[in-house]
Amino acid sequence: MEMLALLLVTVLVCPAAATPIAHKPLNHVIDLASNLSKSFTEEHFVEDVGALYDAGCNDDFFCKVEEILKGHPNSSTEGREEKKLLRNLTVYNRKLGINCAEILKTVKKSSQKKPMSDFLNNITKCSKQNNFNGPRTKTVESASN
């Protein structure tokens, strides 16, 4: 009887402990960024977020990509999906209580431009990483050029 109880507890508790915490907005961000990356017919260029990505997908990364998407002119084909992506990033940042206005004061603007597809791939990778491991809140003092 004790063995059955121990087995039952192990089966019910252990998978729950190993299961990553999913953030519903990040699930949408992953899908939208991945689909948008594939759908661009002409290449648009946006500010490079590679340094923020390399620094570990922290709050400053998610704030910066939200800021870039807010300022990016939406084309008619991808515009609706970009708005959905922006909305889900905003929800994610708000849900975590991230003060992007304060964080972005310390993030330097990159002088380099990268294709929108690279930008969206970075968003997808960081979203997957944070969705699996949980959000990382350490911010980078500055993003290098």
Secondary structure, DSSP 8 states (H G I E B T S, - for coil): -HHHHHHHHHHHHHHHHHS----HHHHHHHHHHHHHHHH-SS--EEE--HHHHHTTSBHHHHHHHHHHHHHS---TTTHHHHHHHHHHHHHHHHHTT--HHHHHTT----S-EEEHHHHHHHHHHHHHHHHHH--B----S----
